Amino acid sequence: MTPTRSRSKAPVIFAILGILAALTVGGAYVYREWSGRSQLTPEQTVDEFLTAVFAGDTERVAVVICDGWDPEQAVRRTRAAIPTGANVTWDRIRVLTADEERAVVRATLGLRPFFDEEISDTVQWTFNLVDEGGWRVCEARPLT
């Protein structure tokens, strides 16, 4: 009589549990990212856009811009309209017009020369947003 070999099912069970845990964590992350994005108001979206642009954080920019706008291009284009070396602050972010699908938001950007503490210039900017499952900036430009 030959002894029968019993296979341990523990490695298979642990593998399945590991896969389920990874899927759960991944799903929670995606849900948090998407649900957090969609809850921003147009004003909050513009504030987040400006924060990310002037931090040079393209991953953060990608979350609040239209699907068709490249995050690196959004950062480059926005920063190109600002004098080199200027520190930028912003305030008075307000919605000019809005409906269920589109919004136009205006903000005042304050420009300070690199070492100055005083704002030397202010510029009004306009931001065009669309609702793509949450508000997204599709265009940002200074008023001329």
N, C-alpha and C positions, 0 to 999 in steps of 0.2 A: 504494500500500500504506500502510495506516495503522498506526502503531506501537501495540502492545498495552500497556496499563497494568498493571504488576504492583503488586499491593497488598502492603503489608508486613504480615506476620502478627505482628510483634513486639508491637504494642499489645494484641492479643487474648491472646497468650500471657502478657504481664505482668499483664493484668487477671485472668486465670484463676489465675495464681500468687499474686496479691495476695489473692484470695478464699480460696484454699486456706490461705494463711498466717494470715489472720484467723480462719478456722474452726478451725485447729489451736490457735492461741493461746486462743481462746474456749473450746474444748473442754478444754484443759489447765487453764484457770482454774476452770471448773465442776467438773471432776473433783477438783481440789485442794480446793475449798471443800466439796464433798460428802463426800469421803473423810476430810478433816480433822475434819469435824463428827461423823461416825459413830464415830470412834475415841476420843472423850472418854469417860471414866468418869463415873458419876453425880456423884462428888465434884468432878471437873474441870469438869463442866458447871455445877454450882452456883457454883464459884469464878469461872468465866467470866461467868456471869449477874450476879453481884454486882459484878464489876469493870466490866462494861459499864453496869449500872444507875447506879452511883455516878460513872461518867465521863460519864453522860448520852448515851451512844453507842447510839442506837436501831438503827442498822444492825448493830452487834455484838450487841445484845440479840436481834434478829430471828433470828440464826443458832442461838440456844440455847433458844428458847421454842417451845411448841406452836404448830402451824399456826393454831389458832383464836384465839390471843391476840395482840392488836395490840401491837407493840413500844412505842409511845408510852404506851399504857395500862399496860403492864407496868412501865415506868419510873415513871410517875406514882403508881400504886398502891403500889409498893414504897417509894418515897421518902416518900409521905404517912404511912407508919407510923413514920417516923424524925423526931425533933424537928428543927425548922428550925435550920439553922446547925451541926448536929452533924457532926463528922468521924466516919466509920464505918470500922472495921477488922473483920476476921473471921478466925476460926480454928476449929479443932476441927470441920472439915467431915467428917461421917461418915455412912455409910449405916445407917439403922435397919432397913429391910426392903427386900428386892428379889427380883424374879423376872425372867424373861426379858422381860417387857413393862412392868413398873412398878417404881418405886423411891421410897422416902421417905428424904429426907436431912435431917439436922439440922446447923445451924451456929450458932456463938456470934458474935453481932455486938457489938463494943465501941463505945460511944458516947463521944465526947469533946466537951465544949463547944468552940466555935470556936477559942479561943486556948490552951486547956489542953493540956498535954502528957500528963497522966494520964487514963486511961479512967475516966469517972465512973459508967458504968453498963454492964451487959452484958445482952443479951437473946437468948434462944434463939429461933431461927427454924426452921420446917419448910418443906421444899420437896417438892412432889409432882412426879415426873418420869414420863414415858412414853417408850418407845422408838418413835420415828417415823423409822426409818432412822438412828438415833443418839439419844442421850438428850436430852430436851427438858424444860425446866421448864414446868409447866402451872399451878402455883400456888406462891406464896411468901407466907408469913404469920408474924407473930410468935406465939409461944406465949403464951397468956394464962392 
